[in-house]
Amino acid sequence: MGLFKFIRGQFIEVIEWTDHTTDTLVYRFPVQGNEIKMGAQLTVRESQTAIFVNEGQIADVFSPGRYELTTENMPIMTKLRSWKYGFNSPFKAEVYFINTKQFTNQKWGTANPIMMRDQEFGMLRLRAFGIYSYRVTDPAKFLKELFGTSSTFQTQDIAGQLRGMIISGMTDLVAESKIPALDLAMHYDELGEQARHKMGPRFGEFGLEVASFVVENISLPKEVEEVLDRRTSMGIIGDMNKYAQYQAAEAIREAARNEGGGTAGAGVGLGAGVGLGQMMVGAFTQPQQAPQQPQPQPTPAVVPATAPTAAALACPKCQAQVPTDFKFCGGCGTNMNPVKKCGQCGLESKSDINFCPQCGNKFE
């Protein structure tokens, strides 16, 4: 009885795979050392394909469904094994489950900048990145071209190869599009769709299909971005005169908030405030006033001489020539002989001096 159980244990009666991962492309069913019983049950779930390999050669391929392994369901294996008349014998074969679901959120990006010629900026280096998804559409070709004989095959095992093909294609695509660098952002969808079609034949060589391709960003070098930021800032500022007015007002507001410590600090703050005030007045008044033409100076009044006069004095106000014997200017009425009086000692003087010669006090 024990021997019968042992022999029966060597036969595999149920073949299936339940995927508990998110990145497994191929899973080899563990049949090493065991034989598959003719009449065993094979379950292939949706998004799976089962492939039987006999002595290194692909035999039968099973799509999703439930099968009872017989010579009728395994025509190629039956031919290779030369089974006749329905001879039901256990057999050895490698069974591979290919995951045909769509593998999403696969990242791609340029390890090195892409060189391109731009009409506005000349030579540029661009970086690009995004995501894509793919699926296995030809399991037999995929098994032949990529898998080999490993027990499992995951997305990271092929990520480098696919990323290299994508970067090569994207570099060629961006260069051929001749889209100005500043307009690339508005063509991300179009570039993604074109890239998906461009990558199709390349992925097809491995039995794969590009399901979607997304361009998330194409960025300029940091130096070019800084220049663009400055240009954008200038465009937003617009009128430089109004911007200077705004800056002057902000400076005065900040100066008012900055309370200096002690008398010296107050003096410094006051001086800074006065200077900023003058700057603001100049900023507010300069753009608002149109350039003024020099005002014509009043024509000096010509006083007719009633008699030949001697020397004449210039009026301190209108600069008219006034005879020395005139007390007031005939042109503007200015007193030509003002009397200065010292407010301390009372000394009066008609001479053109500013300080009292007797006490040194300043004349009023």
LINSULLIN-V883432 format. One record per backbone hydrogen bond with DSSP energy under -1.0 kcal/mol. NH is the residue of the N-H (numbers start at 0). CO is the residue of the C=O. If there is no record, write none. Layout:
BEGIN
NH/CO  NH/CO
END
This chain:
BEGIN
4/0  5/1  6/2  7/3  8/4  10/7  11/34  14/40  24/152  25/152  26/96  27/150  28/94  30/28  33/30  34/9  35/90  36/11  38/68  39/36  40/12  41/66  42/14  43/64  47/44  48/97  49/61  50/95  51/59  52/93  53/56  56/53  58/51  61/49  64/43  66/41  68/39  73/69  77/73  78/74  79/75  80/76  82/77  86/83  88/86  90/35  93/52  95/50  96/26  97/48  98/24  99/46  102/133  105/131  107/129  109/127  113/125  115/123  117/121  121/117  123/115  125/113  126/218  128/216  129/107  130/213  131/105  132/211  133/102  134/208  136/206  137/206  141/137  142/138  143/139  144/140  145/141  146/141  147/142  152/25  154/22  156/153  157/154  161/157  162/158  163/159  164/160  165/161  166/162  167/163  168/164  169/165  170/166  171/167  172/168  173/169  174/170  175/171  176/172  182/179  186/183  190/186  191/187  192/188  193/189  194/190  195/191  196/192  197/193  198/194  202/198  203/199  205/202  206/203  207/202  208/134  210/132  211/132  213/130  215/128  216/128  218/126  224/220  225/221  226/222  227/223  228/224  229/225  230/226  231/227  232/228  233/229  234/230  235/231  236/232  237/233  242/238  243/239  244/240  245/241  246/242  247/243  248/244  249/245  250/246  251/247  252/248  253/249  254/250  255/251  256/252  257/253  258/256  264/260  265/261  266/262  267/263  268/264  269/265  270/266  271/267  272/268  273/269  274/270  275/271  276/272  277/273  278/274  279/275  280/276  281/277  282/278  283/279  284/280  285/281  288/284  312/321  314/319  318/314  321/312  323/310  325/322  328/333  332/328  335/326  339/348  341/346  345/341  348/339  352/350  355/360  359/355  362/353  363/340
END
